[in-house]
Amino acid sequence: MVNRLEILNESGTDKNTLFNLEHSFAAYHSRIKNDEQHYIEQVRALTQLVEREATDEIDEYLSILASQSGLPPQVLLRLKLKVSNEVGNLPETIDTWVKWLISWLKTDLEARDVLLFEVQASILGSSNTWG
């Protein structure tokens, strides 16, 4: 959820997020239940969390990708840097891309965990270890 609130520029206003929480179903529901103040406090705390996690290295394109994919922007940044560092030596076939991807997942534990979390039990059932 936090990734979906990633701020797209330095101004920090709610109008610059991909999702306006003031017009969400949760906001509507809180108004119906007369609990809007509690909802506003929760949104404020979440917004502060997002702002603390923000970094200059995460550009607008990574922010949008993180918001749309739900992946942590730091994982996407590391992948971007890895691809950039290997330009000219990147795989050219499906087979070598699969090997490249597996190698990346072995070295980037956070990426592996967030990308494969839902299928981890199936994968681990077919092998004893990631390494």
PyMOL commands that set and color helices and strands:
alter all, ss='L'
color gray80, all
select helices_A, chain A and resi 2-5+14-16+21-23+25-32+36-53+60-69+73-85+94-107+109-126
alter helices_A, ss='H'
color red, helices_A
deselect
rebuild
show_as cartoon
